């Protein structure tokens, strides 16, 4: 039974690494910098001015 969990742990480690590598590839190969810049500026694009007081 212990070998089953050892094998499952190894498989999950490989799957996690492949997922991580896939995310890195998606971010850096597709050059989505313009999308990320637009998303980063969303909190500052509020048209209404907030009045305190």
Protein Blocks (a to p, Z undefined) as FASTA:
>chain_A
ZZmmmmmmmmmmmmmmmmmmmmmmmmmmnopmlmmmmmmmmmmmpfbdcdeZZ
